[in-house]
Amino acid sequence: MARRSRRNAELAAAPPPADAFHLAAPPRPRPAFAMAPEAARAHLITRARQLLAEHGIAVVHEPARAAMLKAGAKPGREAIRIRLPRALQSEALDATPKTVTLCGKRPERDITLPRADHGFIMRTGTGAHGFIEPDTGRYRNMDIGDVATIAALGNGLDQVGFIAHPFCYGVHELTSDIHAVGELVTRTDKHIWLQPYNVENVEYLVRIVEAAGSTPARPIASMIVCSFSPLEFKVMDVEALIQAGRAGLPVHACSLPSAGGTAPLSVGGNALMALAEIIAMVTMAHVLAPGTPVIATPLMFTLDMATGRALHACPESLQAKALAVACLRDLGLLTHTYGMGSDTPDVDGQSMAERAMLGQMVALAGADILGGVGQLETATVFSPVQAVLDDELGAFLRATIQSPEIDDAALNWEEVRQVGIGAHFLASTHTLEHCRNQYRPGVFQRMGRDDYEKAGRAGAFEAARARALELIAAPPPPALPDEDACREIAAIRAAADADILPKSRKISGRREVI
């Protein structure tokens, strides 16, 4: 009770975070954009649903497979395969919540999707094994101590709505997710994203966020649930879905096909696989975790046929993501995909060009969440400087996708129709009323040549590095777990190591880590 009282006092005293982007007028729908016409999208959706009804999915989790069959799924041609009738798919799509609130540790950090301004939120990258130090630019392995750096960055970046935990060295790889979440949840007041690495880890991840204050009424975390392309679902991910439902955690139904590898080598074929796997997860959630909010998450790649490398910022991957988002929105689902990220290993011109194209494509396609803030080299490296630049780019994109007002007031019609020869609008009342409504950059530069030379040719990269170091050094936010909760979280981490690591030494062969 004392812990809750202290936390409530912090909530009441905490000022709301600054919003980087205020709309001067009621929000307007974003401009329409579609990678394919409506008839083509409808055909793609029809084929995805036909694939599930006639061929089906492999579900390795035996109790879940039995529950699905009891709910109306049909046996497939292999023992672990089930087919999902169209009626069951439709029932699930209709029942899936159309809104979700990703709660922070204080209400000011809550995010409700879809956004009232028809825009998007962003999240930091996850899964990166590499880290680029912001002060030196040195590349090294991601360490458990870097979680605090990512949390501090996420706390101060206004476009970042929630934070994903990275893969960390410095702890055992089989429980790296548990330790990273244990660190992250004690250092941010924003919503966090859970990604389990083993089936045994799911329970501990849920226990940690519950110790930090998560409840079904106010979930401070959400869970990623992944397919194993093509059309297979491992025990770990099905268990993650079930336990997320019990704890009231929203689910990100994630499909990660690679065109030419685990999906056909075409934009449409890649999107087909993502759509089928996500509709399957929506259907499983309806049966195994009814009422759970599901966010459709197509994270798609394309194999470079010359090198075998997976790419997520090439034209084919950009098209596939935008196409999948549009189709999933046609189905009435919330959507989440990569909106930042590049295939180059450093913060450079190529990186900015690729992520600007990617962000614009999926934002205009209507994605609710743009993932990948700070990530480089196809999501294997995290850079704090890139994260700051991505936050800036996100604000730029949010301003760009707002449809402009086009009425007589916006046109300043009465003044325009009387304008004289050689006149201007600098002193116009209309200009004075609207001059503060323009988008203003934070680290992007607008200086002229003389000022640029005087500043030693320091540009956006240098400003982003300074901002990153400033955020990393900032004091922690309010409403973090108190000492009792931190001790409980530390005990859960220790219990996970004691439980999971001895078991791993008894199992021969390679363990699966996703």
N, C-alpha and C positions, 0 to 999 in steps of 0.2 A: 504493500500500500504506500509506503514511503517513497519507493522508487517511482510509482505512478504519479504521486503528488509532485515530486521534483520535476518530472517530465512535463506535467501539465503546466507548472509554473513557467518552465522554459518556453513552452509553446505560446503562452499568453504574452510573454515579454519579448518574443522574437519579432523583429520587424520583417515584413514581407520582402522577398528578394526582389532586386531590381529587374524589371522586364526590359529587354533590349529592343523590343519592337512594339510600339503602340500604334493602333489604328486610329486615324483621326475621324473616321466615319464608321457607320455600321458595316460589318464585314460583307464582302461580295464574293460570289462563287469564283473559284479560280478559272482561268481560261481552259477551254476544253482541248484535250489532246488524246489521240488514240494511235497506237502503233499499227493497228489493223482496224478495218471497218467493222461495224457491229455484226454483220452477217458472218464474217470470218471468225470473230471472237465466239459467236454462238456455236459455230461448227466445232471449234476447238473444245469448248465446254462440253458439247454433246459427245465428242470422242473420248474425253477424259472420263465422263460418267459411264459411257459404254464399256470402257476398259475395266472399270471397277466392277460393273455388273456382270460382265461375261468372263473376264480373266481373273480379276480379284487381286488380293494382297496376301503376302505371307506374314502371319503373326506368330512369332516364336513363343510368346507368353501364353502358356496353355490355359490358365483360368480366364484370361481376357478373351481368348479365342472361343472358349465355351460360352462366355457371356454374350459375345457377339452373335453366335449361332442361335442362342436362345432368344435374342432380340429380333431375329429375322434374317440374319446373314445366311448364305447358302454355302455348303461345302464346295471346295475347289478341286482341281484335279490332283493336287498333292495333299498330303495329310495336314500340313500346316497352313494351307491356302484356304481363304474364305472369299466368297463373292458378295458384293454389297448391292442389293437390289436398288433400283432407282428410287422406289418409294421410301426406303430407309435413308438414302442420301438426302432426299427432299425434306423428310421429317427433321433430319439433323440440321440442314441448312436453315430451315425456318425457325428452329428452336434456339439456334446459337445467338447469344446476346449481341445486339447491334451496337452497343456502347460498352465501354470499359473505363474504369478509373484506376490508374496506376498510382497508388498512394505513396507519399513520402512520409517521413517521420513527423512532419507537421503539415497541417492542411495547406499552407501556402505552397508546398511542393507537390501537391496533388496534380495529376494530369488526367483530364477526361478526353477520351477519343470517341468519335471524331471531334476535332477542335471546332470551336464556335466560329473561328475566323477562316475555316476551310483550309488551314495550313497543315503543317506537320511538326513533329518533334524529332529530336535526334538522340542517338545513343552512342556511347564510346565503343570502339572496336573490342573484340574478344578473341581469345585463342592465340594471340601473338606470342611467340616464343622469344622474339628479339625486342630490344629496347634501344632507342637512340637518345643519349643523354642531351638534355636541352642546352646545357652550358658549354660542353666540349664538342658535341656532335659525334662522340664516340659510340660505336655500335657494340652491344654486348648482350648476353642472355638476360631475359626478364627475371628479376629477383623478387622474392616475397616482399622486400622492402619497397618495391616500386608500386605496390598496391596503394600505399598512402599517397604517392605522387599522382596516380590516376584519379584517386578520390578527390584530392585537392583541386585538380584541374576541373573535374566534372562539377564540383561544387560551385565553381566560379564562372563556368561557361554558360551563358544564358540560354542558348539554343538547345543545350543538352538536357533532355528531360529525365533520362535515367542512365545508370552506369552498369556496364558489364564487367565481370571479374576476368582477369587475364590468367593464362597458364603461367605458373611461377616455378623457377628453380629455387633452391635453398630449403625446400621441403620435399618429401617423397612424392614422386610423380603420381602415384595412385591415389593420394589424398590432397593433391595440389589444389583441386577445386574447393575442398572443404576449408583449407587454410586461407585461400584467397578470399572466399566469401566471409570467413571469420574476421579477416582484416578489414575488408571493404565495408561491412555492415556497421562497424564501430567508428567509421571515419567519414561517412556521408549521411546527410539528412534527405537525400534524394532516393527515389525508387531504385532497386537494383535488379539485375537479371541473373538468374541461376542457370548454370550449364553443368549438369553432372557428368563425371568421367567414367563411373562404374555404377552398376546397379546397387551395390551396397552403400554408395555414397548418397543416394537420394534422400534417405531418411535423415542423415546428419545435416544435409543442407537445409531441409525443412525445419529441423529442430533449431538450427542457428538463427534463422530469421524469426521464428516464433519467440525465441529467447530475447531477440532485439525488439519485440513488440508487434510482430505481424499477427493479425487476426483475420478470419474470413470476412469480417465487415470492413477492415482496413488492411488489405494486403500490401506490405511494403516491398514485396518482391514478386516477380513473375518467373515462370519456368519455361525454358526451351525444351521442346520435344521434337526429335528429329526422325525422319524416315532414313532407311538405309537403302538408297537407290540401287537398282530399280525395284520399287514396290514391295519393300520388306520392312518389317518393324521388329527391332530387337527387344529383348526382355527389359533392358535398362530404360528405354524410352517409353515403353508402355507403362512400366512401373512409375516413371516420372509423371506421366499423365494422371495416373490413378491417385498418386499421393498429392499432386498439386490440387486435384479436385477436392480431396479431403481437407486440405489446409486452406482452401479458398483462394489459391494463387492463380491468376490468369495464366494462360498457356500461349506460347508462340509456336504454332505448328509449322515446323521448319523443314523445307525440302531443299536439298543441296545437289541437284543433278549437274553433271558435267557433260555438255554436248560432245559427242564422239567417244565418251567413256561410259557413263551410266545413263545416258540419254541419247536419242538419235542426233546425228550431226546436222542439225538445222535449228533455226530459231524456234520454229513451230514445234518441233519434236522435243526440244528442251522445255518449252512452256507446257507441253502436254504432260510430261512426266511430273513437273512441279504441281500442276493443277490436280492431277489424279492423286498424288500422294497427300496433298493438303486436304482435298475433299475427304479422303479416307480418314485422316486424323480428326477432322471435324465430326465425321460419323462415329468414330471410336469414342471421342469425347462425349458425344451425346448419350452413348450407352454406358460408358465406364465412369464418367464424371459429369453427370447431367447438370446443366446450368452453368458450367464453367465457361467464362469468356475465352474465346479462341481468336487469336490474331494470326491471320494467314501470312506466312513468312517465306516467300520464295527467294532463296539465296543461291543464285545460279552462276555457273561457270562454263567456260568453253575451253576444250583442249586445243592447244596450238599443235596442229598436226606436224609442224616442222621440228618441234622440240619436245613435245609431250607435256609441256607446262600447262597448268590450269590458269586461266585468265578470267578476271571478273570485270575488267574495264575496257575490253575490246568491243568493237561495234556489235558483234553478235551477242555478247553477254548483256550489253546495254539494252539492245532490242528485246531480248528474252525477258529481262526483268520488267521492262515497261509493259510488255505484252501480258505477262502473267499478272501484274498488278491490275491492269485494266479488266482482265477476265474475272479476277477474284472480286473486284468491286462490282462487277455485273452480278455476281452471286450474292451481293449484300454483305460481304465480309470486310472487316478491318484489315489493313495490309501493312506489312513491314518488310523492307528489303534493304540491300546495300544502297546507300545514297552518297556515301563518301568512300574513298579507297582508290587505289591505283595498283598497277602491276610493276611499277618502278621501285627500286629499293631505297630511294632517298627523297627528301623534300626538295623538289626541283620543279622546273617548268612543266615537264611531262606530267608529274604528279598533279599539279594544279589543273592542267588542261583536262586530264582524264576524269578527275573527280568533279570538275565543273560540268562536264558533259553528262556524267552519270547522275549527278544530283538534279540537274535540270530535267533530264528525261523522266526519272521516276517521280519527281515532285509534280510535274505537269500531268503525269499519268494518274496521280491521285494518291500516292502512298501516304499513309498516316504516320509512319515512322521511317526515318532515314538512318540506317545503321552505318557503322564503320568509321566514326570520328577518330582521327589520329592514326589509322592503320595504313600501312604501306606494304609493298611486295606481296600482293594478293593475300592480305590479311594475316601475314606472318610476322609483321614488325609494327611496333607502336612508337610514335614520336609525339612528345608533348608539344613541340613547335607546330607540327602538322595539325594537332588537335585544335590549337588556337586558330590557325588559318581556316580549318573546317568550320569552326563555330562562326567565324566571320562570313564565310561563304554561305552558311546556312541562313544567316540573317539576310544576306543579299538575295538569296533565292526566295525566302518568304516574302520579301518586299516585291520581288519580280513577278511572282505568280498571282498576286492580287489583281483582279480585274479592275481597270481604271474606271472612275466615275465618268459617265458621258451624259451630262444633262446641261441645261442652260446655266446653272450656277457654276458647274465645273468649267464650262466654256467661257465664263465671264462674258456672256453673250451681249448684255446691254452695253458694256463698255466697248467691246470689240466692234459692234455695229456703228459706233460713233467715233472710232479712232481717227485721228488726224494725220496729216503728212509729217513724217519724221518723228512721230510720237513713240513712246515706250511705255512699258508696264512696271518699271521699277518702283514707282511711287504709288502704284495702284492699290486701292484698299484690298482688292482681291489678293494681290501678291503678299501684302502684309498679313492677311488672315491665314495664308497657307505656307508661308516661308519656313515655318518650323515643322512642317509635316513631311519634309523630304527625308529619305533614308540617309543616315549619317554613318560612315564607316568607323570602325574601331581601330583596326590595324592596317587595313588597306590604305594606301597613300594617295593624296590628291595634290601634293606640293608641285610647284613649278621647278624648272631647272636650277635657278639660282639657289633656292632653299635646299634642293636636293644635294647640290654640290657642297653647300655649307654644312649640311648634316653628315658629310663624309660618305655620301651615296648610300646611306642607310634606308632601306625600303621596308616592305611588308614583312619579309622574313625576320629582319632584325627587331621590328616592333613586336612580332609574334613571340620571338624568343624572350624578349624583356617581359612581355605579359605572362608567358608561361612561368618564368622564374618568380614573378610577383605572386601568381596564384598558388604556386607550390609552397611559398613561404607564408601564406595567409593563415590566420588563426582558424581553428576548426569551427564549423557551424554549430548552432544550438540544436537541442533535442537529440543529441547522440545517446546511445545506451549508457546508463550509469555504471558505477563500479560493480554493483552486484550482477548486472546483466553481462558485463565484460568478463567477469569471473566464470559465469555460467557458460558463455561462449567458448572461453579457453578450455573449460572442462570437456565440452562437447568435441572440440578439436582433438584433445588428447585421447578421449574415448574412441574416436574414429581411428586414430593411428593404432591404438591397442587392439582394436577389433579387426581392422581391414588388413594391415600389413602382415601379421603372422599368417593369415589365410593365404595371402598371395605367394608366400614362400613354399606352400604345400601344393600349389597348382603347377603342373608342368606345362610347358608351352607358353605361348604369348597371350597376355591378357589384352582385352579390347579397351582402348582409351579413345573416346571420341572428342 
